[in-house]
Amino acid sequence: MTAPHLTIVESEQRLPWDQAGAEAGLPPADRPGRAVRGGPRRLRRIGPNQADRPYRRFGLTPLSPVIGAEVSGVDLGAPLDQELRAELRRAFLEWKVLFFRDQRITQEQQTAFARLWGELEQQSLAPGAPGPGVARYVKDAANAGFENAWHADMTGRPRPAMAFVLRLLDGPEVGGDTLFTDAGAAYDCLPAEVRSALEGLRAVHDLTATMGRFVPADEIARIREQYPPVSHPVVRTHPETGRPTLFVNSVFTDRIEGMEPERGEQLLQYLFRQLQAPEYQCRFRWTPGSVAFWDNRAVQHYAVSDYFPAGRVTERVAVAGGVPF
């Protein structure tokens, strides 16, 4: 028996991602991807059962109404007591990404801060890599960045990372910003018929999906053998807040399961565009000593590659996550 969600998706009903509208002679405003959506988007930063309370132990400056905030008055190199940790976790869940400036911390202190939130995750895909620890990313004229695409990190694993702590070691005077988008707000603002059609859908994620341009074929084959493609829900439920969030991204999501390939790709492109709306985003300009701490279950990010031939050096620690559901 065909699953109910596939009955909806594969029916003759025309949904917003279908490309048949242009051939049917619809006016431009009614064609998929071109309709004008007038009026404000109805956005919410926290879940319906969460209370919007102030923070007592630190200052907090929002970067947008729904996502991203700078935290002041916290030294990440010093021990954090239980009350401060609880408030930081609440801010992390409510704002999805927290930024700390002027943090003159060591690699060991960065790792210790990451361990407060869970076990660390191995990030390297290289054979014989050491255990969980810090990954360093050096971007210069000889090693240009490939991160300038919206994505959640490492979703091609059965248990994608829960969070990341990224520290800037060296960067350009101008450029190299990072953008973050709220995947929960993006889901909330989908038309009701689209949210209904997404129920139960799953997508295949592959760590090697977009590596072909810069990784040799034998290396792709090795990574694919070590980390075979996995299936995740198109809409995942955040395990702590309960909010539904879009969980497909342009770097690692390969296809929609059980859907004709062309129509599945049209759906993915429609959802990718939805995630790119500025109303769901914040933008962070890095300065010396900056640290970003983001919820990989709730956001996607885009590292802007606009600073070459200048260089940028960062170190990142991953906190292990669970199976998306």
Buried (B, 14 or more C-beta within 10 A) or exposed (E): EEEEBBEBBBEEEBBBBBBEBBEEEBEEEEBBEEBEEEEEBEBBBBBEEBEEEEBEBBEBEEBBEBBBBBBEEBEBBEEBEEEBBEBBEBBBBBBBBBBBBEBEBEBEBBBBBBBBBBEBBBBEBEEEEEEBBBBEBEBBEEEEBBBEBBBBBBBBBBEBBBBBBBBBBEBBEEBBBBBBBBBBBBBBBBEEEBBBBBBBBBBBBBBBBBBEEEBEEEBBEBBBEEBEBBEBBBBBBBEBBEBBBBBBBBBBBBBBBBBEEEBBBBBBBBBBEBBBBEBBBBBBBBEEBBBBBBBBBBBBBBBBBEBBEBBBBBBBBBBBBEEBE
